[in-house]
Amino acid sequence: MTTPAPRDKRPPQTPELYQYVLDHNPPLHPVLSELVETTHARFPERAGLQSAREQGPLLAFLIRLTGARRVVEVGTFTGFSALAMALALPPDGKLIACDVSEEWTALAREAWEKAGVADRVDLRIAPAVETLRALPAAPELDLVYLDADKGGYVDYWEEVVPRLRPGGLVVADNVLLHGEVTDPDATGAAAAIRAFNEHVAADRRTEAVMLTVADGLTIARRL
């Protein structure tokens, strides 16, 4: 019997529908909303690096769902996703934020301070793979969010998966890369994400689902 072609159930993503989704998600904390606007004003050509607005509530939901206390973020930019997660952490929680830009993360520091969670965020300015390799080898991380240079995703994955506790999560952004991942002749970032997606799918240490959230989001659970 021939397997029928999968049916695409997605409705057209109109601006009105996207706004409807945002309206029916938990509202952004006022500092998060302000950070979105400030990022677009200060860094208009780079604002696309910021995680999508719906990803903030999703990351916060995952923090609360898993009871996460030990979180790592690879790629912080101006701090939107880090702030969303830090707000969801318990008072004794800690988020290690990895980035290489003092300029972008200066805005993040301001937002974390304004939201009252600066004590929960440990910003480390250095190549992320160096920061990850310096972490304890014990499997004690609860959640890791990857949203950095795409060529480094496989290396980041290999550093964090052994450090995840059983049931811990890796959340990887941009796994569809604007749809370019379907091109077998892709180069650059698209080729790197294609390789990462295959790497994750073949990794028997985790189980993973790929979702069409924003630019594609993979959520993997450590077995």
C-alpha positions in Angstrom: 0.0 0.0 0.0 1.3 3.4 -0.9 1.7 5.8 1.9 -0.3 9.0 1.3 1.6 12.2 1.0 1.5 14.2 4.3 -1.2 16.8 4.4 -0.1 20.3 5.3 -2.6 21.5 7.9 -1.0 24.8 8.5 -3.2 27.8 7.7 -1.6 30.7 5.8 0.5 32.7 8.2 -1.1 36.1 7.8 -0.2 39.1 10.0 -3.7 38.9 11.5 -3.2 35.2 12.4 0.2 35.8 13.9 -1.2 38.6 16.0 -4.0 36.3 17.1 -1.4 33.8 18.3 0.5 36.4 20.2 -2.8 37.7 21.8 -3.6 34.1 23.0 -0.1 33.5 24.5 0.9 34.7 27.9 1.6 38.5 27.7 5.2 39.5 27.6 6.7 41.0 30.8 6.8 44.8 30.3 10.6 44.8 30.3 10.6 42.1 27.5 8.2 44.2 25.4 10.4 47.3 26.0 13.5 45.2 25.0 12.0 44.2 21.7 11.3 47.8 20.8 14.8 49.0 22.0 16.6 46.3 20.1 14.8 47.2 16.9 15.6 50.9 17.5 19.3 50.4 18.3 20.1 47.5 16.1 17.6 47.6 13.2 19.9 45.6 10.8 20.5 42.9 13.4 17.1 42.8 15.1 16.3 39.6 13.3 18.8 37.9 15.6 16.3 38.3 18.4 14.2 35.2 19.2 10.6 35.5 18.0 8.1 37.0 20.4 6.2 33.7 20.8 9.4 31.9 21.8 9.7 33.9 25.0 6.5 32.4 26.6 7.4 29.0 25.2 10.9 29.0 26.8 9.4 30.2 30.1 6.8 27.4 29.9 9.5 24.8 29.4 11.5 26.2 32.3 8.5 25.9 34.6 7.4 22.5 33.1 10.7 20.9 33.8 11.4 22.7 37.1 14.7 23.9 35.6 17.2 25.5 37.9 20.4 25.1 35.9 20.1 26.6 32.4 22.6 27.5 29.6 22.0 29.8 26.7 24.3 29.8 23.7 23.8 33.1 21.8 22.3 35.9 23.9 22.3 39.0 21.6 20.3 41.7 23.5 18.9 39.3 26.1 15.3 38.6 25.1 15.3 34.9 25.5 17.6 34.9 28.5 15.3 37.4 30.2 12.2 35.3 29.4 13.9 32.2 31.0 15.4 34.1 33.9 11.9 35.4 34.8 10.6 31.8 34.9 13.5 30.5 37.0 13.1 30.1 40.8 15.0 32.5 42.9 17.9 30.0 43.3 18.0 29.3 39.6 21.0 30.2 37.5 21.3 30.9 33.7 24.7 31.0 32.1 24.5 33.2 29.0 27.2 32.8 26.4 28.0 35.5 23.8 30.9 37.3 22.3 29.5 40.8 22.0 29.9 43.4 24.8 27.9 45.9 22.8 24.8 43.7 22.3 24.8 42.2 25.8 25.2 45.7 27.4 21.5 46.1 26.4 20.8 42.7 27.9 22.4 43.6 31.2 20.2 46.7 31.4 17.1 44.7 30.8 18.0 42.0 33.3 18.7 44.6 36.0 15.4 46.5 35.3 13.4 43.2 35.5 15.1 42.3 38.8 16.7 39.1 37.6 20.3 40.1 37.1 21.4 37.9 40.0 20.1 34.9 38.1 22.1 35.5 34.9 25.8 34.8 34.6 27.0 36.4 31.4 30.2 35.0 30.0 31.8 36.9 27.1 34.0 34.3 25.2 33.6 31.8 22.4 30.7 29.6 23.6 32.5 26.3 23.0 35.2 27.4 25.4 32.6 28.4 28.0 30.8 25.0 27.6 34.0 23.0 27.8 34.8 24.7 31.1 31.5 23.7 32.7 31.5 20.7 35.1 31.3 17.4 33.2 28.6 16.0 35.5 25.1 15.6 34.0 23.4 18.4 35.9 22.1 20.9 33.3 18.3 21.1 33.1 17.8 23.1 29.9 20.1 24.5 27.1 18.9 27.0 24.5 21.0 27.1 21.2 20.6 30.3 19.2 24.0 31.3 17.9 26.3 30.8 14.9 24.9 27.9 12.9 28.3 26.4 12.1 28.9 25.8 15.8 25.7 23.9 16.5 27.1 20.4 16.3 30.0 21.3 18.6 27.7 23.0 21.1 25.4 19.9 21.0 28.3 17.6 21.7 29.4 19.7 24.7 25.9 20.1 26.3 24.3 16.7 25.7 26.6 14.8 28.1 26.1 17.6 30.7 22.3 17.2 30.6 20.5 15.4 33.4 18.1 12.6 32.3 15.0 14.4 31.1 16.9 17.6 30.5 16.2 19.6 27.3 18.1 21.1 24.4 16.0 23.7 22.5 17.6 24.6 19.2 16.4 27.6 17.2 16.5 28.2 13.4 16.5 24.6 12.4 14.5 25.4 9.2 16.7 28.4 8.3 14.1 30.2 6.3 13.3 27.0 4.4 16.8 26.7 3.0 17.4 23.4 4.7 15.5 21.5 2.0 18.2 22.3 -0.6 20.6 19.3 -0.7 23.1 21.7 -2.4 22.9 24.3 0.4 26.0 26.0 1.5 27.0 28.1 4.5 24.6 28.3 7.4 22.0 26.2 5.6 24.4 23.4 5.1 25.5 23.6 8.7 21.9 23.4 9.9 21.2 20.5 7.6 24.2 18.7 9.1 23.0 19.6 12.6 19.5 18.3 12.0 20.9 15.0 10.7 23.2 14.8 13.7 20.3 15.2 16.1 18.1 12.7 14.3 20.8 10.1 14.6 21.7 10.7 18.2 20.4 7.8 20.4 21.2 9.7 23.6 18.1 11.9 23.0 14.7 11.9 21.5 13.8 15.0 19.5 10.9 16.7 17.8 11.2 19.4 15.2 8.5 22.1 15.2 7.5 24.8 12.7 7.6 27.5 15.4 9.1 30.7 14.1 12.2 29.7 12.0 12.0 26.1 13.2 12.6 24.8 16.7 13.9 21.4 17.8 13.2 20.2 21.3 15.4 17.3 22.4 15.1 15.3 25.7 18.0 13.5 27.2 17.3 9.9 27.7 
